[in-house]
């Protein structure tokens, strides 16, 4: 019997699949060059074609948080998950979308 994979993308086949109309290319350059200020709100929307700076797939699905800091080329986003627990997610700007408040 073969052991189950426990890699960072294990169990994410449907989450990390683009729709047919979105396939075949990279996202626009403007998604890579987005700038966020500390205190801005950002939604986690993982871009499956870009592997660098990708957060864990459990945070995919519209989780919104506040940008806490910048760490290299990525941003640290504080996200509230169930039970009032706050977790910090490190993600590249291509995997984030600005939320207008």
HUFENRA-V657392 format. One record per residue. SS is DSSP state (helix for helix, strand for strand, loop for the rest). PSI is psi as a letter, one per 30 degrees, with the letter a starting at -180 (* if undefined). D_CENTER is the distance of its C-alpha to the mean C-alpha in Angstrom with 1 decimal. Layout:
((SS,PSI,D_CENTER) (SS,PSI,D_CENTER))
This chain:
((loop,k,33.9) (loop,k,30.5) (loop,k,28.1) (loop,k,24.7) (loop,k,21.7) (loop,h,19.5) (loop,l,17.0) (loop,f,13.3) (loop,g,12.9) (loop,k,16.0) (loop,g,16.3) (loop,g,13.3) (loop,e,15.7) (loop,e,15.3) (loop,e,11.6) (loop,g,11.0) (loop,k,14.0) (loop,l,14.4) (loop,l,17.4) (helix,e,20.6) (helix,f,20.7) (helix,f,17.3) (loop,l,18.3) (loop,g,20.1) (loop,l,18.3) (loop,l,15.6) (loop,l,13.9) (loop,l,16.2) (helix,f,16.6) (helix,f,15.9) (helix,e,12.2) (helix,f,12.4) (loop,g,14.8) (loop,k,13.4) (loop,k,14.9) (loop,k,14.1) (loop,l,16.9) (loop,k,17.0) (loop,f,17.4) (loop,l,15.3) (strand,k,13.3) (strand,k,9.7) (strand,k,7.9) (strand,j,4.3) (loop,j,4.9) (loop,k,4.0) (loop,j,7.2) (loop,f,9.4) (loop,f,12.0) (loop,j,10.4) (loop,f,10.4) (loop,k,10.5) (loop,g,8.0) (loop,k,5.7) (loop,l,4.9) (loop,k,7.4) (helix,f,7.7) (helix,f,9.5) (helix,f,6.9) (loop,k,6.3) (loop,h,9.0) (loop,g,9.4) (loop,k,9.1) (strand,k,10.2) (strand,a,11.2) (strand,k,13.1) (strand,k,12.6) (strand,e,14.9) (strand,l,15.3) (strand,k,14.7) (strand,j,14.8) (loop,b,15.9) (loop,f,13.8) (strand,l,10.6) (strand,k,10.2) (strand,j,10.7) (strand,k,9.7) (strand,j,12.2) (strand,k,11.4) (strand,k,14.5) (strand,a,14.7) (helix,k,18.0) (helix,g,21.3) (helix,g,20.4) (strand,k,18.5) (strand,k,16.0) (strand,l,13.3) (strand,k,11.7) (strand,k,8.2) (strand,k,8.2) (strand,k,5.6) (strand,l,7.3) (helix,f,8.2) (helix,f,7.8) (helix,g,4.0) (strand,l,5.6) (strand,k,8.8) (strand,k,11.9) (strand,k,13.7) (loop,k,17.5) (loop,*,19.5))
